[in-house]
Amino acid sequence: MKKAKVLLVGCGVMGSALKQGWEHAKAPFDVMVIEPSNPTYLPDIKALPKNYVPDVVVFAVKPQNLKEVVPHYKHFIEHNCLFLSIAAGVALDTYHAILGKKAHIIRAMPNLPVVVGQGMAVLVTKSQLSTQHHALGQRIFEASGQALWVEKESLMDVVTAVSGSGPAYFFRMIECLAAAGVAGGLTPEIAMILARQTAVGAGAMLQNLPDSVTNLRLRVTSPGGTTAAALSTFDQADALAKLTRTAVKAAIQRGQELSQ
């Protein structure tokens, strides 16, 4: 397979995570990086080799910097380049206003587990993508996890709240579970080991067993046992479900605010 030329513009937390994921998977990408804050990479577009033309430009810069950065890459439109943005809260119309309606643009929301090849990315576009561009956008994220498409861009705020921010919710739960173990008498070190490995094991079951999430929960839960006692507390007055809905709603609202 021919290596796709990927120009990664911005190599902060998510940009570097994507890059590490590609490297870990030995993805067939020829990656060049522009990141002015890191001397390891190119400082700006002027430092690119003469006549360099990427197959895809991935914008991984902060949303507030996009309107300053994106125009410098407009000339790649002439070479049938694909543009892909992972900036949270930035609508496709913003890119089309800068690059023009003919530009091939995909907006994506990946999450941080791309760094270990277990990412989840959701893609959306308003462009009439060729089969090649559609496949390339898919490959960019399948190299480090899973990727799926939605038809409505309005769903991206929900996607961000569920899968984009989602890993932090699970990490927070692990912190709380470890703290509960300490409150019960465990040392902080042992409590954290138990909480972390329990999360890793549960994730491995999700990935490797064909059971539904509900059936997996039931396999752990003996009627009248200790697990059932704990879950009854979560489910009292629908407490955990309500708290989760409230949290996701807060993330959605913040995403909508950022898009303004």
Solvent accessible surface area in square Angstrom, and as a share of the most:
residue,aa,sasa,rsa
1,M,178,0.79
2,K,167,0.71
3,K,123,0.52
4,A,7,0.05
5,K,81,0.34
6,V,0,0.00
7,L,0,0.00
8,L,0,0.00
9,V,4,0.02
10,G,5,0.05
11,C,16,0.10
12,G,42,0.40
13,V,116,0.66
14,M,49,0.22
15,G,1,0.01
16,S,30,0.19
17,A,3,0.02
18,L,0,0.00
19,K,38,0.16
20,Q,91,0.41
21,G,0,0.00
22,W,6,0.02
23,E,102,0.46
24,H,131,0.59
25,A,48,0.37
26,K,177,0.75
27,A,17,0.13
28,P,46,0.29
29,F,16,0.07
30,D,70,0.36
31,V,44,0.25
32,M,47,0.21
33,V,9,0.05
34,I,7,0.03
35,E,23,0.10
36,P,102,0.64
37,S,98,0.63
38,N,52,0.27
39,P,135,0.85
40,T,108,0.63
41,Y,52,0.20
42,L,42,0.21
43,P,75,0.47
44,D,60,0.31
45,I,32,0.16
46,K,185,0.79
47,A,41,0.32
48,L,22,0.11
49,P,71,0.44
50,K,181,0.77
51,N,131,0.67
52,Y,30,0.11
53,V,45,0.26
54,P,3,0.02
55,D,54,0.28
56,V,0,0.00
57,V,0,0.00
58,V,0,0.00
59,F,1,0.00
60,A,16,0.12
61,V,26,0.15
62,K,131,0.55
63,P,60,0.38
64,Q,137,0.61
65,N,59,0.30
66,L,2,0.01
67,K,147,0.62
68,E,128,0.57
69,V,31,0.18
70,V,0,0.00
71,P,61,0.38
72,H,108,0.48
73,Y,6,0.02
74,K,98,0.41
75,H,87,0.39
76,F,4,0.02
77,I,46,0.23
78,E,146,0.65
79,H,94,0.42
80,N,92,0.47
81,C,2,0.01
82,L,0,0.00
83,F,1,0.00
84,L,1,0.00
85,S,0,0.00
86,I,14,0.07
87,A,5,0.04
88,A,36,0.28
89,G,6,0.06
90,V,16,0.09
91,A,36,0.28
92,L,0,0.00
93,D,82,0.43
94,T,36,0.21
95,Y,2,0.01
96,H,25,0.11
97,A,89,0.69
98,I,35,0.18
99,L,4,0.02
100,G,29,0.28
101,K,186,0.79
102,K,179,0.76
103,A,1,0.01
104,H,45,0.20
105,I,1,0.00
106,I,0,0.00
107,R,17,0.06
108,A,1,0.01
109,M,17,0.08
110,P,2,0.01
111,N,11,0.06
112,L,76,0.38
113,P,33,0.21
114,V,1,0.00
115,V,47,0.27
116,V,94,0.54
117,G,22,0.22
118,Q,102,0.45
119,G,4,0.04
120,M,46,0.20
121,A,1,0.01
122,V,8,0.04
123,L,0,0.00
124,V,2,0.01
125,T,36,0.21
126,K,110,0.47
127,S,18,0.12
128,Q,169,0.75
129,L,34,0.17
130,S,46,0.30
131,T,110,0.64
132,Q,133,0.59
133,H,12,0.05
134,H,78,0.35
135,A,46,0.36
136,L,15,0.07
137,G,0,0.00
138,Q,38,0.17
139,R,70,0.26
140,I,0,0.00
141,F,2,0.01
142,E,89,0.40
143,A,25,0.20
144,S,1,0.01
145,G,21,0.21
146,Q,128,0.57
147,A,15,0.11
148,L,87,0.43
149,W,62,0.22
150,V,31,0.18
151,E,170,0.76
152,K,131,0.56
153,E,31,0.14
154,S,87,0.56
155,L,75,0.37
156,M,1,0.00
157,D,23,0.12
158,V,60,0.34
159,V,21,0.12
160,T,26,0.15
161,A,0,0.00
162,V,84,0.49
163,S,21,0.13
164,G,21,0.21
165,S,38,0.25
166,G,4,0.04
167,P,20,0.13
168,A,60,0.46
169,Y,80,0.30
170,F,146,0.61
171,F,120,0.50
172,R,141,0.51
173,M,90,0.40
174,I,27,0.14
175,E,88,0.40
176,C,60,0.36
177,L,81,0.40
178,A,6,0.05
179,A,62,0.48
180,A,61,0.47
181,G,18,0.18
182,V,61,0.35
183,A,92,0.71
184,G,71,0.69
185,G,67,0.64
186,L,72,0.36
187,T,65,0.38
188,P,85,0.53
189,E,119,0.53
190,I,87,0.44
191,A,3,0.03
192,M,66,0.29
193,I,111,0.56
194,L,95,0.47
195,A,3,0.02
196,R,153,0.56
197,Q,111,0.49
198,T,84,0.49
199,A,39,0.30
200,V,93,0.54
201,G,26,0.25
202,A,50,0.39
203,G,34,0.33
204,A,45,0.35
205,M,68,0.30
206,L,99,0.49
207,Q,117,0.52
208,N,108,0.55
209,L,63,0.31
210,P,133,0.84
211,D,44,0.23
212,S,58,0.37
213,V,106,0.61
214,T,71,0.41
215,N,73,0.38
216,L,13,0.07
217,R,113,0.41
218,L,97,0.48
219,R,151,0.55
220,V,90,0.52
221,T,25,0.14
222,S,71,0.46
223,P,134,0.85
224,G,81,0.78
225,G,25,0.24
226,T,123,0.72
227,T,43,0.25
228,A,28,0.22
229,A,62,0.48
230,A,55,0.42
231,L,40,0.20
232,S,66,0.43
233,T,88,0.51
234,F,70,0.29
235,D,97,0.51
236,Q,128,0.57
237,A,82,0.64
238,D,64,0.33
239,A,49,0.38
240,L,77,0.38
241,A,40,0.31
242,K,106,0.45
243,L,120,0.60
244,T,68,0.39
245,R,136,0.50
246,T,87,0.50
247,A,49,0.38
248,V,26,0.15
249,K,122,0.52
250,A,57,0.44
251,A,28,0.21
252,I,34,0.17
253,Q,86,0.38
254,R,132,0.48
255,G,10,0.10
256,Q,85,0.38
257,E,101,0.45
258,L,99,0.49
259,S,50,0.32
260,Q,185,0.82
